[in-house]
Amino acid sequence: MRLILAAALAASLASTPAIAQSLPGAPVASRVTAGTYPVDAAHTQVTWQVNHMGFTMLEGQFGASDGTLTIDPARPAATTVDVTFKIDDLSVTSAAFAKHLKSADFFDVANHPTARFVSTSVKPSGNTAVITGNLTIKGITKPVTLNATFIGAGANPMSKKLNIGFRATGSIKRSNFGLGMAVPVVSDEVDLTINAAFAAQ
């Protein structure tokens, strides 16, 4: 019986389409062609996390609206990133919570509908890099440092175009950006996770 099952499994794997057996993207620098790539807004997101009163870790998310990556695999330290995020289109656990976050108590999206990150330096080390840049929220600009990992590059099987993706983490103090309501009952420190995708046109 075991031999029959093993044979059936082997036959099944052999008949599986190649796209299901391997991912189109891989962290291989030689797959990247030097140039400037617009952000893939559908696949770029910032997830933030705060400690809510010592009870739970609370998360929310922003998507990207605009931005570019300029990269040359032969000169990785010259890489630049400029991405704008849609604060007025934030995603959280309830409509009432979203409404409060959009109010003047927090993001004041009527006057500041977006946030923006612009890199100022990139220090690469293999498939990772330390990215320093300026983050602007509510018209306040502060330096931030992100630890980034090259997730992969390759031809998207749907568009046939080069896609490039990264993941980065970092933290900020929300009070530095005029978002300090309820500190310290709700943590001032905000942990950030950014999944950033860029695609050739």
C-alpha positions as CSV (number, residue, x, y, z in Angstrom):
1,M,0.0,0.0,0.0
2,R,2.8,2.4,0.9
3,L,4.5,1.8,-2.5
4,I,1.2,2.5,-4.3
5,L,0.7,5.8,-2.4
6,A,4.3,6.8,-3.1
7,A,3.9,6.1,-6.8
8,A,0.7,8.0,-6.9
9,L,2.3,11.0,-5.1
10,A,5.3,11.0,-7.5
11,A,2.9,10.9,-10.5
12,S,0.9,13.8,-9.1
13,L,4.0,15.9,-8.6
14,A,5.3,15.2,-12.0
15,S,2.1,16.4,-13.6
16,T,1.9,19.6,-11.6
17,P,2.4,22.7,-13.7
18,A,5.9,24.3,-13.3
19,I,4.5,27.6,-12.0
20,A,3.1,25.7,-8.9
21,Q,6.5,24.2,-8.1
22,S,8.6,27.3,-8.1
23,L,8.0,31.0,-7.4
24,P,8.6,33.5,-10.2
25,G,10.6,35.8,-7.9
26,A,13.8,35.1,-6.1
27,P,16.4,37.3,-4.2
28,V,18.9,37.3,-7.1
29,A,20.4,40.7,-7.9
30,S,21.3,39.8,-11.4
31,R,17.6,39.6,-12.2
32,V,17.3,43.4,-11.6
33,T,17.8,45.7,-14.5
34,A,19.0,49.2,-13.5
35,G,16.3,51.8,-13.8
36,T,13.5,53.6,-12.1
37,Y,10.4,51.5,-11.2
38,P,7.0,52.8,-10.1
39,V,5.4,51.4,-6.9
40,D,3.0,48.6,-7.3
41,A,0.2,50.1,-5.2
42,A,-1.9,46.9,-5.2
43,H,0.9,45.0,-3.5
44,T,2.5,47.6,-1.2
45,Q,1.5,48.1,2.4
46,V,2.5,49.5,5.7
47,T,1.3,47.7,8.8
48,W,1.6,49.5,12.1
49,Q,1.3,48.0,15.6
50,V,0.8,49.5,19.0
51,N,0.3,48.1,22.5
52,H,-3.3,49.0,23.4
53,M,-3.5,49.6,27.1
54,G,-1.4,46.5,27.9
55,F,-4.3,44.3,26.8
56,T,-3.7,43.7,23.1
57,M,-1.3,44.4,20.3
58,L,-3.4,46.5,17.9
59,E,-2.7,46.7,14.1
60,G,-3.7,48.9,11.2
61,Q,-2.6,49.3,7.6
62,F,-2.0,51.8,4.9
63,G,-1.6,51.3,1.2
64,A,0.6,53.2,-1.3
65,S,-0.7,55.8,-3.7
66,D,2.5,56.8,-5.5
67,G,6.2,56.3,-5.5
68,T,9.3,55.1,-7.2
69,L,12.4,52.9,-6.7
70,T,15.6,53.8,-8.5
71,I,18.0,50.9,-8.4
72,D,21.2,49.7,-10.1
73,P,22.4,46.2,-8.9
74,A,26.0,47.3,-9.7
75,R,25.7,50.3,-7.3
76,P,23.3,49.2,-4.6
77,A,24.3,52.0,-2.2
78,A,22.9,54.5,-4.8
79,T,19.4,53.1,-4.5
80,T,16.7,55.6,-3.7
81,V,13.1,55.1,-2.6
82,D,10.2,57.6,-2.5
83,V,6.8,56.3,-1.6
84,T,3.5,58.1,-0.7
85,F,0.9,56.4,1.5
86,K,-2.8,56.9,1.6
87,I,-3.6,57.8,5.2
88,D,-7.2,58.7,4.3
89,D,-7.7,55.2,3.1
90,L,-6.5,53.4,6.3
91,S,-7.7,49.9,7.2
92,V,-8.5,49.0,10.8
93,T,-10.9,46.8,12.8
94,S,-14.1,49.0,12.7
95,A,-15.6,52.0,10.9
96,A,-15.9,54.0,14.1
97,F,-12.2,53.4,15.0
98,A,-11.2,54.4,11.4
99,K,-13.2,57.6,11.8
100,H,-11.5,58.5,15.0
101,L,-8.0,57.9,13.6
102,K,-8.9,60.1,10.6
103,S,-10.0,63.0,12.9
104,A,-7.9,65.9,14.2
105,D,-7.2,63.8,17.3
106,F,-4.8,61.7,15.2
107,F,-4.1,61.9,11.5
108,D,-6.3,64.9,10.6
109,V,-6.8,63.5,7.1
110,A,-8.9,66.5,6.0
111,N,-5.7,68.5,6.0
112,H,-3.1,65.7,5.7
113,P,-4.4,62.8,3.5
114,T,-1.1,61.2,2.8
115,A,2.3,60.4,4.4
116,R,5.6,60.1,2.6
117,F,8.9,58.4,3.0
118,V,12.0,59.6,1.1
119,S,15.3,57.7,1.5
120,T,18.5,59.6,2.2
121,S,21.0,56.8,2.4
122,V,21.1,53.0,1.7
123,K,23.8,50.8,3.3
124,P,23.6,47.4,1.6
125,S,24.9,44.1,3.0
126,G,24.1,41.2,0.7
127,N,20.4,40.9,0.4
128,T,19.7,43.2,3.3
129,A,20.2,47.0,3.8
130,V,19.8,49.7,6.4
131,I,17.7,52.5,4.8
132,T,17.7,55.9,6.4
133,G,15.2,58.4,5.2
134,N,12.7,61.2,6.1
135,L,9.2,60.3,7.0
136,T,6.5,63.0,6.8
137,I,3.2,62.6,8.7
138,K,0.8,65.5,9.3
139,G,3.3,67.9,7.8
140,I,6.0,66.9,10.3
141,T,9.2,65.4,8.9
142,K,11.5,63.2,11.1
143,P,14.4,60.8,10.2
144,V,13.7,57.1,10.5
145,T,15.8,54.0,10.0
146,L,14.5,50.8,8.3
147,N,16.0,47.4,8.1
148,A,15.2,46.0,4.7
149,T,15.4,42.6,3.1
150,F,15.4,41.9,-0.7
151,I,12.5,39.5,-1.1
152,G,12.8,38.8,-4.8
153,A,12.8,39.9,-8.4
154,G,11.7,38.3,-11.6
155,A,9.2,38.4,-14.4
156,N,5.5,38.5,-13.3
157,P,3.8,35.6,-15.1
158,M,0.7,37.7,-15.6
159,S,2.2,40.9,-16.9
160,K,5.5,39.5,-18.2
161,K,7.1,42.6,-16.6
162,L,10.0,42.7,-14.1
163,N,8.7,42.9,-10.5
164,I,11.0,43.8,-7.5
165,G,10.0,43.4,-3.8
166,F,11.3,44.3,-0.4
167,R,10.3,43.9,3.2
168,A,11.4,46.4,5.9
169,T,10.9,46.9,9.6
170,G,11.4,49.8,11.9
171,S,9.8,51.8,14.7
172,I,8.8,55.4,15.4
173,K,7.4,57.4,18.3
174,R,3.9,58.6,17.2
175,S,4.2,61.6,19.5
176,N,7.0,62.9,17.3
177,F,4.4,63.3,14.5
178,G,1.6,64.9,16.4
179,L,-0.1,61.6,17.1
180,G,0.4,61.4,20.8
181,M,-3.2,61.1,22.0
182,A,-3.5,58.6,24.9
183,V,0.3,58.1,25.4
184,P,1.4,56.2,27.5
185,V,-1.9,54.3,28.0
186,V,-1.5,53.3,24.4
187,S,2.1,52.9,23.5
188,D,4.1,55.8,22.0
189,E,6.3,53.3,20.1
190,V,4.8,52.1,16.9
191,D,6.3,49.1,15.2
192,L,6.2,49.3,11.4
193,T,6.4,46.5,8.8
194,I,6.5,47.6,5.2
195,N,6.0,45.3,2.2
196,A,7.0,47.2,-0.9
197,A,6.6,46.1,-4.5
198,F,7.7,47.9,-7.7
199,A,7.0,46.9,-11.2
200,A,8.3,47.8,-14.7
201,Q,5.7,49.5,-17.0
